[in-house]
Amino acid sequence: MRALGVLSLTAISVNTIIGAGIFALPGTLDQLLGPASPIAYLAAGSAVLLIALCFAEAGSRFESSGGPYIYALSAFGGFAGFEVAWMYLLARLTALAAVSNTFSAYLGYLWPPMQHGPGRLFAITVMIGAITTTHMLGVRSSELVNNIFTVGKLLPLMAFCVAGLVLLDLRGIFLKPIPGAHSLQQASLLLMFALGGFESASIPSEEVIKPTQSVPAALLSSVGLVVVLFLLIQVVAMAALPGLATSGTPLASAARSFLGPAGGLMLTAGAVLSTAGTSHANLFTGSRLVYALGRDGQLPSKLAWLHPSLGTPGIAILSYATAGWILAVSSAFASLAALSALARVLMYSTTCLAVPILRRRMPVSNNRAFVIPGGGLIAALALGVCAWLLAGSSADQVTTAAAALTVGAFIYGFLRYKRGVVA
C-alpha cells in the first residue's frame, strides 16, 4: 500500500536521525572545540549532504523497497547486496537495543524504578511491544504514530532554540581561541555519525507515493532540517551554560539555566519521546529491509509475507522486533557496538560507488529521476568522505566488522546452497 508522502517520509528520516545523542552531543562538542563547535556542524553537514545526494540519485531510480541493499544488488550483484543488508541490519538492531535501554534510563529520571532490574525489563518490553503493534496495524497507523513522535520530539527542541535566541545574549560566545585542525576533525567525525540515519527514507519505497520523486526530496530536506536544528541547539546551549563541556546532562542543564525547572523537565520529557520515536522509525525501516531480503530470496521467503488486507510485512516486523528485544534485554548489543560505524560507512560507500554504474545500466529517458549535477564529481567527493570516515575507525571496529562480514558470507553461501538443494 502506497501511503507515505514526502512529509511523512521526511518525518521517518528526521525521527531516525534525532535520537538520544543530541541531548548529550552539545557538551562533547564544546569540550572538543569550544566556540568553534558550530563550524563542525557546517563541515559535517556539507559532507553528509554529499552522501545524501548519492542516495537521492540512486533512490530516484527504484520503486522497490530496500534502499542501499537494492542499490548494491543492482550494481554489484547478490553477494554485495546481501553483505550491505546484513551489516546494516546488525547496525540497526544494535541501535534499536541501545536506544531502548536509553529510553528506560531517561524514563528513570521521571520514574526511578524504570532504570534497573524488573522496571528496566518492563519499560523496554512495553516500548518495543507498543511500537511493534502500531506497525502491525498497517502503514497508515505507523505513519500517524511516527508523525506524532516526530512532532513530539521537535517541539521541545525548537522551543529551546526559540527561547534561547530571544532570551540569551549570543554575542560573546565566539570570542575565544579556536582549537586546532585535529579537534575539528574529531568533532566533525562525531557529527557525521550523529547525522546518520537519513538513509532510512530510502528503504520503504514500496509504501511511498511516487517514490522516485518523494525519496530524493525526503532525503535532502531531512538532512538540511536537522543540520540547521542541531546548529541552533549548539549555539543556544553554549550561550546558556558556561560549563557546557563538563555537564553530564548538557541540554537539560542548559534549559534549566534560563527556563527554570520546567525547562529541564521539558527537555527530559523530550528525550523520552525522542528515544521512543527513534525506535519506532528504526523498527519500520529495519523490518522493511528484512522484507526486501525475503522478497528477493536472500532470506527465507516467509519473511516477505504481506497481510492480505493491511499490506504489512507481519512476519518481518515480528522477527525484527523480537531480535531487537532479545539484544536489548540481554545487553548483548554492547558486543556489537563497534560494528555500527563501519557498517554505515560500508553502506554509504557502496551507494556512492553504485551511482555511476546505475547511470549506465539504468539510463533514464524522462525527467523522473533525480540526477546529481556535476557528472561524477559529487559521487567521487562523497566517496572521499567515506574514506575519511573509514580512516577514523578503531581497531575494534575493524575487527568486529570483518568478523560480521565473514559471518554474513557464510550465511549467504549456506542459503544459496539450501536453495540449490531445494531446486
Secondary structure as UniProt FT lines:
FT   HELIX           6..17
FT   HELIX           21..23
FT   HELIX           25..33
FT   HELIX           34..36
FT   HELIX           37..59
FT   TURN            60..61
FT   HELIX           68..76
FT   HELIX           78..110
FT   HELIX           112..115
FT   HELIX           117..136
FT   HELIX           139..167
FT   TURN            171..174
FT   HELIX           181..194
FT   TURN            195..197
FT   HELIX           198..202
FT   HELIX           205..207
FT   HELIX           211..240
FT   TURN            242..243
FT   HELIX           244..246
FT   HELIX           250..259
FT   HELIX           261..295
FT   TURN            296..297
FT   HELIX           301..304
FT   TURN            308..310
FT   HELIX           314..330
FT   HELIX           332..336
FT   TURN            337..338
FT   HELIX           339..361
FT   TURN            375..376
FT   HELIX           377..391
FT   HELIX           395..422
//
